[in-house]
Amino acid sequence: MNDKLSDKDKKDWKDFLSNDEKLPNKDFKLEKKKVSKIKHIDLHGFTLDQANKTIERFINDCYQNGVSKIIVVTGKGLHSNVEKDPYVSKDLSILKYSVPEYIENNLELMKKIIEIKDAEIEDGGSGAFYIFLRKKL
């Protein structure tokens, strides 16, 4: 087998073995894990005004404390009293649509937010949404 190696390859191998330089062990390479802070808030039972004030304070507080993801549970509106109000659509829940709209129309809050998107089923599905926050400057 050594007959098939070129003289240059043999020299390179000898140089490598005689070199004291340490090579990094790729098997033990430590990966930096991205640590993300996640907070939850449940707005069940809140009035629209209470929910808007609460979510604004909560987003500002989370932003100040380096939280990267907020899970906001609004519910699906199945138990809200919209059927008593003839001017409110019975097909739309109150908080489910109003809270994200309030946030998106608040320019100061949106400066702190990267994205708002629907939650996965394990976090509340259609009765919840995520807010991804920017890092504090």
C-alpha positions as CSV (number, residue, x, y, z in Angstrom):
1,M,0.0,0.0,0.0
2,N,2.9,2.4,0.7
3,D,4.1,1.9,-2.8
4,K,1.1,3.8,-4.1
5,L,1.8,6.9,-2.1
6,S,3.8,9.6,-3.8
7,D,7.0,11.0,-2.2
8,K,5.2,14.3,-1.7
9,D,2.3,12.6,0.2
10,K,4.9,10.7,2.4
11,K,6.7,14.0,3.1
12,D,3.4,15.8,4.0
13,W,2.4,12.9,6.3
14,K,5.7,13.0,8.1
15,D,5.5,16.8,8.4
16,F,2.0,16.5,9.9
17,L,3.1,13.9,12.4
18,S,6.1,15.9,13.6
19,N,4.1,19.1,13.9
20,D,3.1,20.1,17.5
21,E,0.1,22.2,16.4
22,K,-3.1,21.0,17.9
23,L,-6.1,20.5,15.7
24,P,-9.6,21.2,17.1
25,N,-11.6,18.1,17.9
26,K,-14.7,18.4,15.8
27,D,-16.5,15.7,17.8
28,F,-16.4,17.9,20.9
29,K,-17.2,21.2,19.2
30,L,-19.6,23.1,21.5
31,E,-22.4,24.7,19.7
32,K,-23.8,28.0,20.8
33,K,-27.4,27.4,21.6
34,K,-29.7,30.3,21.0
35,V,-31.4,31.0,24.2
36,S,-34.8,32.6,23.7
37,K,-36.9,34.0,26.5
38,I,-40.6,33.2,26.0
39,K,-43.5,34.8,28.0
40,H,-47.2,34.0,27.9
41,I,-50.2,36.1,28.5
42,D,-53.8,35.0,28.6
43,L,-56.4,37.6,27.8
44,H,-59.5,35.5,28.4
45,G,-62.2,37.5,30.1
46,F,-60.7,40.9,29.4
47,T,-62.7,43.6,27.8
48,L,-61.3,45.1,24.6
49,D,-60.1,48.2,26.4
50,Q,-58.5,46.2,29.2
51,A,-56.9,43.8,26.8
52,N,-55.4,46.6,24.7
53,K,-53.9,48.4,27.7
54,T,-52.6,45.1,29.2
55,I,-51.0,43.9,26.0
56,E,-49.3,47.3,25.4
57,R,-47.8,47.2,28.9
58,F,-46.8,43.5,28.5
59,I,-45.1,44.1,25.2
60,N,-43.2,47.1,26.5
61,D,-42.2,45.1,29.7
62,C,-41.1,42.1,27.6
63,Y,-39.1,44.3,25.3
64,Q,-37.3,45.9,28.2
65,N,-36.5,42.5,29.7
66,G,-35.0,40.9,26.6
67,V,-37.9,38.6,25.8
68,S,-37.8,37.3,22.2
69,K,-41.2,35.6,21.9
70,I,-44.6,36.3,23.4
71,I,-47.5,33.9,23.2
72,V,-50.8,35.8,23.4
73,V,-53.9,33.7,24.2
74,T,-57.1,35.5,23.3
75,G,-59.4,32.6,22.9
76,K,-61.6,31.9,19.9
77,G,-64.4,34.1,21.0
78,L,-66.8,31.2,21.5
79,H,-68.0,32.5,24.9
80,S,-68.0,36.2,24.2
81,N,-71.2,38.1,24.4
82,V,-71.2,39.4,20.9
83,E,-74.6,37.9,20.2
84,K,-76.2,40.5,22.5
85,D,-74.8,43.4,20.4
86,P,-76.6,43.8,17.0
87,Y,-73.7,46.0,15.7
88,V,-71.0,43.3,16.1
89,S,-70.5,40.4,13.8
90,K,-71.4,37.1,15.4
91,D,-68.8,35.4,13.1
92,L,-65.9,37.4,14.5
93,S,-64.6,37.2,18.1
94,I,-63.7,40.4,19.8
95,L,-60.1,39.9,21.1
96,K,-58.9,37.4,18.5
97,Y,-58.9,40.0,15.8
98,S,-59.0,43.3,17.7
99,V,-55.8,42.8,19.8
100,P,-53.5,42.1,16.8
101,E,-55.1,45.0,14.9
102,Y,-54.5,47.3,17.9
103,I,-50.9,46.3,18.0
104,E,-50.3,46.7,14.3
105,N,-51.8,50.2,14.4
106,N,-49.6,51.3,17.3
107,L,-46.4,52.5,15.7
108,E,-44.4,52.6,18.9
109,L,-45.2,49.0,19.6
110,M,-44.5,47.9,16.0
111,K,-40.9,49.4,16.3
112,K,-40.3,46.7,18.9
113,I,-41.8,43.9,17.0
114,I,-40.3,41.7,14.2
115,E,-43.4,39.7,13.4
116,I,-46.9,38.7,14.5
117,K,-48.1,35.3,13.4
118,D,-50.7,32.7,14.2
119,A,-49.8,30.2,17.0
120,E,-49.2,26.5,16.5
121,I,-51.9,24.1,17.8
122,E,-49.8,23.3,20.9
123,D,-49.7,27.0,21.9
124,G,-53.4,27.6,21.4
125,G,-53.9,27.3,17.7
126,S,-56.5,29.7,16.3
127,G,-57.2,31.1,19.8
128,A,-53.6,32.5,20.1
129,F,-50.8,34.3,18.3
130,Y,-47.1,34.9,18.6
131,I,-45.3,38.2,18.8
132,F,-41.6,38.1,18.0
133,L,-39.7,41.0,19.5
134,R,-36.6,42.8,18.4
135,K,-33.5,43.0,20.6
136,K,-33.4,46.1,22.8
137,L,-31.0,48.6,21.4
